[in-house]
Amino acid sequence: MKKTGWKAAIILAAIALGALLFWGAFKLNRPTAKTPQEELKLALKYAHGDSSNIDKSKALTLIQQAANKGFAPAEYALGTFYYKGEAVAADKSKALYWYQQAVTHGDADAALALGNMYYNGDSIAPDKSKSVDLYQQAANQGNAQAQLNLGLMFSRGDAVSLDKTKALYWYQQAADKGNPQAELILGNMYYNGETVPLDKTKAFEWYQKAANQGNAAAELNLGLMYAHGDGVPLDKNKSLSWYQKAAEQGDAQAEYSLGNMYYNGDGVAVDKAKALSWYQQAANHGLAQAELALGIMFYNGEGVTVDKNNAAYWLKQAANHGNDTAKYQLKLWFNS
């Protein structure tokens, strides 16, 4: 009897151990329930993370799961996937649907995106009144781009009554959040005394903030201010530096200004070849003054071999862009 009882105990223990191992394995293999926040976070890692981990299909699945739970940021993200055609065929109707869902749940980015679709008539009938309402909703939640958009609309009277004071307010809100376009616009307003007292010191400060974020127009404006000692001490080296930053982003006026500096030896050694190169880049962007300068240099052989054909070509380009000096030179040199 004791021997039989001993065997039975071993058998029961083995059964119990097996059950525990099975349950442990089940728990290890069972999918862990995730919150929509966790699903979206993981999805964004798959969508935009390290290149070795990018898996847009997994990202889409996770975003869909989170969106189906009514999580507004996921609804917005899913709308953006459909809008851009990421990991799924582009479908702006579905994008619209998910943006609307996200807006209903209070998402500011979705309100901005939906506002843009209504403003531009993008896969939906244009309705600027709705876009204003949506921008307002996003702006009230601190969305800087929506604040900028409202500023632009109030400044032009675009679907709202023209109101420069409201425009200034929204530009200031966006600029305070670091929006470089709003910073540039505020700089222009202070530089020109538009709606605010003329204040070139404040203009410079706003241009500096925008330029530090890589805004090419602000970089150009700083270059111009330093070049002429306009609101700041004259400083040709700083002017050259800011022109170069703007020119590297393809700003035609900055390219032309650099051409002038090298042509005239203004703060740098005269270098007609460099001047020609910068004028060429500006002319390729359609800037009439640069086309004129290029035509004259080819005609006179400055920094380049005399080339009358190229001279005529660039003078015609400048004339076609309305440059009166180019029209005069064409008549004088080519009787055309």
C-alpha positions as MATLAB code, in Angstrom:
seq = 'MKKTGWKAAIILAAIALGALLFWGAFKLNRPTAKTPQEELKLALKYAHGDSSNIDKSKALTLIQQAANKGFAPAEYALGTFYYKGEAVAADKSKALYWYQQAVTHGDADAALALGNMYYNGDSIAPDKSKSVDLYQQAANQGNAQAQLNLGLMFSRGDAVSLDKTKALYWYQQAADKGNPQAELILGNMYYNGETVPLDKTKAFEWYQKAANQGNAAAELNLGLMYAHGDGVPLDKNKSLSWYQKAAEQGDAQAEYSLGNMYYNGDGVAVDKAKALSWYQQAANHGLAQAELALGIMFYNGEGVTVDKNNAAYWLKQAANHGNDTAKYQLKLWFNS';
ca = [
       0.000    0.000    0.000;
       2.780    2.411    0.895;
       4.584    1.573   -2.345;
       1.443    2.236   -4.428;
       0.811    5.522   -2.577;
       4.354    6.638   -3.301;
       3.926    6.023   -7.038;
       0.611    7.823   -7.103;
       2.210   10.841   -5.450;
       4.929   10.947   -8.125;
       2.336   10.717  -10.894;
       0.260   13.530   -9.389;
       3.360   15.715   -8.993;
       4.323   15.123  -12.627;
       0.825   16.053  -13.760;
       0.927   19.221  -11.683;
       4.358   20.150  -13.043;
       3.194   19.554  -16.594;
       0.193   21.770  -16.030;
       2.395   24.549  -14.685;
       4.784   24.304  -17.627;
       1.878   24.354  -20.073;
       0.344   27.383  -18.424;
       3.707   29.144  -18.397;
       4.241   28.449  -22.075;
       0.697   29.634  -22.811;
       1.305   32.868  -20.966;
       4.620   33.440  -22.785;
       3.065   32.902  -26.204;
      -0.177   34.735  -25.535;
      -0.260   38.225  -27.172;
       0.149   40.935  -24.567;
      -2.743   43.370  -24.560;
      -1.474   46.889  -25.404;
      -2.996   50.273  -24.742;
      -3.642   52.410  -27.860;
      -0.854   54.718  -26.680;
       1.596   51.796  -26.646;
       0.369   50.586  -30.037;
       0.887   54.005  -31.588;
       4.317   54.418  -30.008;
       5.434   51.052  -31.368;
       3.848   51.797  -34.732;
       5.801   55.038  -35.064;
       9.018   53.147  -34.326;
       8.199   50.739  -37.138;
       7.257   53.617  -39.436;
      10.054   56.110  -38.769;
      12.601   54.474  -36.506;
      15.998   52.960  -37.192;
      16.251   51.785  -40.802;
      16.893   48.203  -39.677;
      13.564   48.160  -37.827;
      11.327   49.939  -40.317;
       8.270   47.875  -41.183;
       5.440   49.998  -42.578;
       3.067   47.038  -42.721;
       3.414   46.370  -38.988;
       3.106   50.088  -38.342;
      -0.151   50.245  -40.284;
      -1.607   47.264  -38.399;
      -0.789   48.765  -35.018;
      -2.086   52.200  -35.956;
      -5.313   50.645  -37.223;
      -5.741   48.801  -33.926;
      -5.199   51.967  -31.911;
      -7.463   54.017  -34.186;
     -10.248   51.447  -33.872;
     -10.147   52.109  -30.115;
     -10.945   55.785  -30.733;
      -7.446   57.057  -29.900;
      -7.291   60.446  -31.638;
      -3.528   60.618  -32.402;
      -3.757   57.163  -34.007;
      -6.775   58.235  -36.056;
      -4.762   61.203  -37.281;
      -1.756   59.001  -38.039;
      -3.952   56.546  -39.958;
      -5.449   59.414  -41.942;
      -1.937   60.554  -42.821;
      -0.982   57.027  -43.941;
      -3.945   57.030  -46.307;
      -3.274   60.601  -47.436;
       0.371   59.905  -48.313;
      -0.096   56.304  -49.415;
       2.277   54.912  -46.775;
       2.069   51.099  -46.513;
      -1.360   51.346  -48.147;
      -2.780   52.649  -51.404;
      -3.317   56.400  -51.211;
      -6.977   57.056  -50.512;
      -7.935   60.612  -49.629;
     -11.526   59.645  -48.915;
     -10.287   57.368  -46.135;
      -7.821   60.033  -45.043;
     -10.709   62.468  -44.779;
     -12.727   59.973  -42.739;
      -9.951   59.341  -40.221;
      -9.067   63.026  -39.944;
     -12.724   63.737  -39.167;
     -12.738   61.009  -36.524;
      -9.613   62.444  -34.930;
     -11.044   65.981  -34.992;
     -14.174   64.707  -33.256;
     -11.889   63.346  -30.547;
     -10.046   66.669  -30.227;
      -6.818   66.174  -32.191;
      -5.222   69.498  -33.214;
      -2.987   68.061  -35.957;
      -6.014   66.450  -37.573;
      -7.911   69.751  -37.417;
      -5.034   71.416  -39.252;
      -4.870   68.638  -41.874;
      -8.623   68.686  -42.421;
      -8.574   72.483  -42.570;
      -5.962   72.300  -45.316;
      -8.113   69.865  -47.296;
     -11.123   72.192  -47.086;
      -8.996   75.253  -47.891;
      -7.451   73.692  -50.999;
     -10.477   71.682  -52.125;
      -8.324   68.604  -51.796;
     -10.629   65.643  -52.578;
     -13.510   67.635  -51.112;
     -15.493   70.700  -52.147;
     -13.544   73.856  -51.179;
     -14.961   75.483  -48.076;
     -12.753   78.168  -46.565;
     -15.271   78.899  -43.834;
     -14.840   75.333  -42.579;
     -11.086   75.655  -42.902;
     -11.195   78.780  -40.704;
     -13.201   76.923  -38.052;
     -10.802   73.993  -38.136;
      -7.702   76.220  -38.028;
      -9.272   78.045  -35.097;
      -9.848   74.742  -33.295;
      -6.240   73.690  -33.841;
      -4.850   77.134  -33.053;
      -6.709   77.266  -29.747;
      -4.913   74.048  -28.832;
      -1.566   75.657  -29.576;
      -0.897   74.332  -33.097;
       1.636   76.819  -34.491;
       0.972   76.099  -38.171;
      -2.766   76.673  -37.690;
      -1.969   79.920  -35.898;
       0.195   80.986  -38.828;
      -2.569   80.069  -41.288;
      -5.072   82.198  -39.388;
      -2.613   85.083  -39.400;
      -2.242   84.809  -43.164;
      -6.021   84.675  -43.679;
      -6.707   87.708  -41.474;
      -3.881   89.660  -43.117;
      -5.411   89.129  -46.580;
      -9.101   89.094  -45.691;
      -9.199   85.541  -47.007;
     -12.617   84.064  -46.055;
     -12.588   86.372  -43.013;
     -12.826   90.126  -42.588;
      -9.431   91.742  -43.153;
      -8.014   92.425  -39.690;
      -4.318   93.264  -39.346;
      -4.555   93.304  -35.558;
      -5.857   89.725  -35.454;
      -3.235   88.757  -38.012;
      -0.544   90.199  -35.756;
      -1.974   88.323  -32.763;
      -1.868   84.953  -34.515;
       1.568   85.585  -36.017;
       2.821   86.381  -32.526;
       1.271   83.193  -31.133;
       2.909   81.074  -33.847;
       6.249   82.854  -33.549;
       6.295   82.402  -29.782;
       6.114   78.660  -30.467;
       9.089   78.874  -32.799;
       7.380   78.817  -36.211;
      10.078   80.227  -38.537;
       7.643   81.557  -41.150;
       5.775   83.492  -38.469;
       9.082   84.801  -37.124;
      10.006   85.988  -40.613;
       6.647   87.719  -41.072;
       6.922   89.459  -37.704;
      10.402   90.597  -38.709;
       8.976   92.082  -41.898;
       6.196   93.815  -39.982;
       8.621   95.463  -37.581;
      11.048   96.319  -40.387;
       8.334   98.071  -42.407;
       6.305   99.438  -39.497;
       3.248   97.475  -40.609;
       0.561   97.333  -37.872;
       3.367   97.867  -35.342;
       5.764  100.773  -34.808;
       8.808  100.553  -37.072;
      11.535   98.880  -35.036;
      14.551   97.487  -36.869;
      16.027   96.093  -33.692;
      12.964   93.893  -33.190;
      12.962   93.093  -36.917;
      16.550   91.918  -36.620;
      15.719   89.787  -33.562;
      12.854   88.010  -35.349;
      14.923   87.515  -38.509;
      17.685   86.039  -36.341;
      15.293   83.538  -34.766;
      13.935   82.466  -38.158;
      17.405   82.325  -39.716;
      18.690   80.156  -36.884;
      16.074   77.614  -37.974;
      17.290   77.744  -41.562;
      14.702   80.097  -43.058;
      16.384   81.276  -46.274;
      14.422   84.538  -46.593;
      15.405   85.517  -43.045;
      19.031   84.629  -43.790;
      18.898   86.894  -46.839;
      17.370   89.727  -44.808;
      20.124   89.478  -42.202;
      22.684   89.577  -45.003;
      21.096   92.740  -46.401;
      20.949   94.423  -42.986;
      24.612   93.702  -42.288;
      25.617   94.721  -45.825;
      24.103   98.197  -45.445;
      24.432   98.716  -41.700;
      20.670   98.837  -41.604;
      19.555   98.558  -37.986;
      22.835   96.826  -37.110;
      26.509   97.793  -37.371;
      27.810   97.372  -40.916;
      29.626   94.044  -41.158;
      30.571   92.664  -44.565;
      31.835   89.368  -43.167;
      28.523   88.635  -41.481;
      26.718   89.787  -44.588;
      28.741   87.344  -46.691;
      28.074   84.526  -44.235;
      24.289   85.011  -44.216;
      24.140   85.405  -47.992;
      26.009   82.112  -48.346;
      23.608   80.315  -46.000;
      20.616   81.553  -47.991;
      22.303   80.855  -51.326;
      23.030   77.276  -50.283;
      19.257   76.848  -50.054;
      18.793   78.228  -53.554;
      17.690   81.771  -52.681;
      18.150   83.661  -55.945;
      18.472   87.106  -54.385;
      21.222   85.847  -52.066;
      23.039   84.270  -55.031;
      22.802   87.574  -56.896;
      24.038   89.504  -53.853;
      27.049   87.201  -53.575;
      27.724   87.765  -57.272;
      27.722   91.519  -56.649;
      30.138   91.194  -53.726;
      32.637   89.228  -55.798;
      32.140   91.407  -58.879;
      32.716   94.653  -57.012;
      35.184   93.408  -54.411;
      32.745   94.438  -51.711;
      34.130   92.938  -48.495;
      35.959   90.274  -50.513;
      38.677   90.223  -53.149;
      37.417   90.877  -56.672;
      36.788   87.527  -58.337;
      34.932   87.754  -61.629;
      34.836   83.974  -62.067;
      33.036   83.568  -58.709;
      30.779   86.480  -59.572;
      29.881   84.790  -62.852;
      29.165   81.510  -61.049;
      26.789   83.141  -58.535;
      25.066   85.187  -61.234;
      24.623   81.969  -63.215;
      22.925   80.254  -60.297;
      20.626   83.211  -59.691;
      19.850   83.470  -63.404;
      18.989   79.771  -63.485;
      16.336   80.619  -60.883;
      14.904   83.262  -63.212;
      16.150   86.423  -61.456;
      16.148   89.175  -64.086;
      18.979   91.245  -62.541;
      21.239   88.187  -62.578;
      20.306   87.404  -66.181;
      21.234   90.983  -67.099;
      24.551   90.779  -65.240;
      25.340   87.461  -66.901;
      24.562   88.865  -70.347;
      26.874   91.821  -69.787;
      29.709   89.598  -68.528;
      29.448   87.285  -71.536;
      29.392   90.287  -73.865;
      32.479   91.891  -72.297;
      34.343   88.676  -71.536;
      34.495   89.313  -67.796;
      35.466   86.163  -65.915;
      34.705   84.199  -69.066;
      35.594   84.115  -72.760;
      33.612   86.610  -74.847;
      30.469   84.854  -76.036;
      27.980   87.052  -77.897;
      25.477   84.262  -78.352;
      25.283   83.642  -74.627;
      25.195   87.385  -74.033;
      22.190   87.761  -76.333;
      20.470   84.763  -74.766;
      20.709   86.049  -71.199;
      19.791   89.597  -72.147;
      16.680   88.255  -73.872;
      15.834   86.225  -70.781;
      16.134   89.338  -68.626;
      14.099   91.395  -71.102;
      11.382   88.736  -71.131;
      11.269   89.081  -67.349;
      10.627   92.804  -67.712;
      14.121   94.230  -67.207;
      14.270   97.561  -69.071;
      18.073   97.790  -69.002;
      18.286   94.429  -70.761;
      15.867   95.676  -73.431;
      18.044   98.742  -73.974;
      21.275   96.674  -74.197;
      19.685   94.328  -76.724;
      18.862   97.275  -78.982;
      22.273   98.837  -78.484;
      24.383   95.710  -78.977;
      22.230   93.448  -81.125;
      19.721   95.840  -82.698;
      16.908   93.647  -81.395;
];
